[in-house]
Amino acid sequence: MKIILASKSPRRQELLKKIVNDFEVIASLEEEVKDDKLTPLENCIEIAYQKALNVMNKTEGDRIIISSDTIVLKDKEILGKPKNREDAYYMLNKLKGTSNEVITSLIVLKIVGNQKEEYKTYSKGIVYVDDMTNEEINAYLDCEEPYDKAGAYAVQGVFSKHVTKVEGDYMAIIGLPVNKLYNILKKLDITLK
């Protein structure tokens, strides 16, 4: 059965390679639109679901589609991917010297003929960040890493030197709840590594 990752994220691709030998990458063109009537968690799940449906509608045959969305939450504010350097600075300034919650949703669609099975779940973790100086924030913003990441940081990248502690699902913090995905695929009798 064909497995499709509905994401162009290199991090998600690396994580999926840990459990699946062969898959295609077909990025969703679905615009990520938040619904103010939904909670941050519900939005995170719905955005991933819409991405999965977008890819499902432009592919054919028996297939499994995997989609995720990651959000960083601080004081009930969703910190998505920064629009620019100023936005990234605002986020890091808000996160320094404190902790933030990272939620990654996981959608798995199995399509066989006209039948569709859906799995919707999520995983989360907490990231503790050093009390960074303005110089440290600006030095980090000089690299490319923060600009395509929720919350303007990558816990596993250059930013790791500012992370004092991580609690919860580390793989979900990076961008894919590997254990939950492994167990769903196992249930679907998919050949895994």
C-alpha positions as CSV (number, residue, x, y, z in Angstrom):
1,M,0.0,0.0,0.0
2,K,1.3,3.4,-0.9
3,I,2.1,5.7,2.0
4,I,2.0,9.5,1.5
5,L,3.3,12.1,3.8
6,A,1.3,15.3,3.3
7,S,4.2,17.6,4.4
8,K,7.3,19.0,2.8
9,S,8.9,19.4,6.3
10,P,12.4,17.8,6.3
11,R,12.0,17.0,10.0
12,R,8.8,15.0,9.4
13,Q,10.4,13.2,6.5
14,E,13.4,12.2,8.7
15,L,11.1,11.0,11.5
16,L,8.9,9.0,9.2
17,K,12.0,7.3,7.8
18,K,12.6,5.8,11.2
19,I,9.5,3.6,11.0
20,V,8.6,3.3,7.2
21,N,10.9,2.2,4.4
22,D,9.1,3.7,1.5
23,F,6.8,6.7,1.2
24,E,6.0,9.6,-1.1
25,V,5.9,13.3,-0.2
26,I,3.0,15.3,-1.5
27,A,2.7,18.6,0.2
28,S,-0.7,20.0,0.9
29,L,-1.6,23.3,-0.8
30,E,-4.3,23.8,1.9
31,E,-3.9,27.3,3.5
32,E,-3.6,27.0,7.3
33,V,-6.6,28.9,8.5
34,K,-7.4,29.1,12.2
35,D,-11.0,29.1,13.4
36,D,-11.5,31.4,16.4
37,K,-14.4,29.2,17.6
38,L,-12.0,26.3,18.1
39,T,-9.5,25.7,20.9
40,P,-5.8,25.7,19.9
41,L,-5.8,21.9,20.1
42,E,-8.9,21.6,17.9
43,N,-7.4,24.1,15.4
44,C,-4.1,22.0,15.4
45,I,-6.1,18.8,14.6
46,E,-8.4,20.5,12.1
47,I,-5.5,22.1,10.1
48,A,-3.8,18.7,9.8
49,Y,-7.1,17.1,8.8
50,Q,-7.6,19.6,6.0
51,K,-4.1,19.1,4.8
52,A,-4.7,15.3,4.7
53,L,-8.0,15.8,2.8
54,N,-6.3,18.1,0.3
55,V,-3.7,15.4,-0.5
56,M,-6.4,12.6,-0.5
57,N,-8.4,14.6,-3.1
58,K,-5.5,14.9,-5.5
59,T,-4.2,11.3,-5.3
60,E,-5.7,7.9,-6.4
61,G,-5.5,4.3,-5.5
62,D,-5.2,2.5,-2.2
63,R,-3.2,4.7,0.0
64,I,-2.4,5.9,3.5
65,I,-2.0,9.6,4.0
66,I,-0.2,11.0,7.1
67,S,-0.5,14.6,8.1
68,S,0.5,16.7,11.1
69,D,0.5,20.3,12.4
70,T,2.6,21.7,15.2
71,I,1.8,24.7,17.4
72,V,3.6,26.4,20.2
73,L,1.4,27.7,23.0
74,K,2.4,30.4,25.4
75,D,-0.1,32.2,27.7
76,K,-2.9,30.8,25.5
77,E,-1.4,32.5,22.5
78,I,-0.6,30.3,19.5
79,L,2.9,31.1,18.2
80,G,3.0,29.8,14.6
81,K,5.7,30.3,12.0
82,P,7.1,33.8,12.2
83,K,6.2,36.2,9.4
84,N,9.5,38.0,9.6
85,R,12.5,38.8,11.9
86,E,10.4,41.2,14.1
87,D,7.8,38.5,14.6
88,A,10.4,35.9,15.4
89,Y,12.0,38.3,17.9
90,Y,8.7,38.9,19.6
91,M,8.1,35.1,20.0
92,L,11.6,34.3,21.4
93,N,11.4,37.3,23.7
94,K,8.1,35.9,25.0
95,L,9.5,32.4,25.4
96,K,12.9,33.2,27.0
97,G,13.3,32.3,30.7
98,T,10.1,30.3,30.8
99,S,8.4,27.2,29.4
100,N,6.0,26.7,26.5
101,E,3.7,23.9,25.4
102,V,4.2,22.2,22.0
103,I,1.3,20.3,20.5
104,T,1.6,18.2,17.3
105,S,-1.6,16.7,15.8
106,L,-1.5,13.5,13.8
107,I,-4.0,12.5,11.1
108,V,-3.8,9.1,9.3
109,L,-6.3,8.4,6.5
110,K,-6.4,4.9,5.0
111,I,-8.2,4.8,1.7
112,V,-9.0,1.4,0.1
113,G,-11.4,1.6,-2.9
114,N,-14.3,3.9,-1.7
115,Q,-13.7,3.1,2.0
116,K,-11.9,5.6,4.2
117,E,-10.7,5.0,7.8
118,E,-9.6,8.1,9.8
119,Y,-7.4,8.4,12.8
120,K,-7.1,11.7,14.6
121,T,-4.8,12.2,17.6
122,Y,-2.1,14.4,19.1
123,S,0.8,14.5,21.4
124,K,2.5,17.2,23.3
125,G,5.5,18.3,25.3
126,I,6.9,21.2,27.3
127,V,10.0,23.0,26.4
128,Y,12.0,25.1,28.9
129,V,14.0,27.9,27.5
130,D,17.0,29.7,29.0
131,D,16.7,33.4,29.9
132,M,18.3,34.5,26.6
133,T,19.9,38.0,26.2
134,N,19.0,40.3,23.3
135,E,22.4,39.5,21.8
136,E,21.6,35.7,22.0
137,I,18.2,36.2,20.4
138,N,19.6,38.3,17.6
139,A,22.4,35.9,17.0
140,Y,19.9,33.1,16.6
141,L,17.8,35.2,14.3
142,D,20.8,35.6,12.0
143,C,20.6,31.9,11.1
144,E,17.9,30.5,8.8
145,E,16.5,28.0,11.4
146,P,13.8,30.0,13.1
147,Y,11.8,31.2,10.1
148,D,9.9,28.0,9.1
149,K,9.3,26.8,12.7
150,A,6.3,27.2,15.0
151,G,7.4,29.4,17.9
152,A,10.5,30.5,15.8
153,Y,12.7,27.7,17.2
154,A,13.8,24.1,16.6
155,V,14.5,22.2,19.8
156,Q,16.8,19.8,18.0
157,G,18.8,22.5,16.0
158,V,21.1,25.4,16.8
159,F,18.5,26.5,19.4
160,S,19.1,23.4,21.5
161,K,21.8,25.3,23.4
162,H,19.1,27.5,24.9
163,V,16.8,24.5,25.9
164,T,17.2,23.7,29.6
165,K,14.7,20.8,29.8
166,V,12.1,19.0,27.8
167,E,9.1,17.1,29.1
168,G,6.7,14.9,27.2
169,D,6.9,13.6,23.7
170,Y,10.2,14.8,22.2
171,M,9.4,13.5,18.7
172,A,6.1,15.5,18.7
173,I,8.0,18.6,19.7
174,I,10.2,18.0,16.7
175,G,7.1,17.6,14.5
176,L,5.7,14.1,14.3
177,P,4.4,11.8,17.2
178,V,6.4,8.8,16.0
179,N,5.2,6.4,18.7
180,K,1.5,7.1,18.1
181,L,2.0,6.9,14.3
182,Y,3.9,3.6,14.7
183,N,1.0,2.1,16.7
184,I,-1.7,3.3,14.2
185,L,0.3,1.9,11.2
186,K,0.8,-1.4,13.1
187,K,-2.9,-1.7,13.7
188,L,-3.4,-1.1,9.9
189,D,-1.0,-4.0,9.2
190,I,1.5,-1.8,7.4
191,T,5.0,-3.3,7.0
192,L,7.3,-1.2,9.4
193,K,11.0,-1.1,10.1
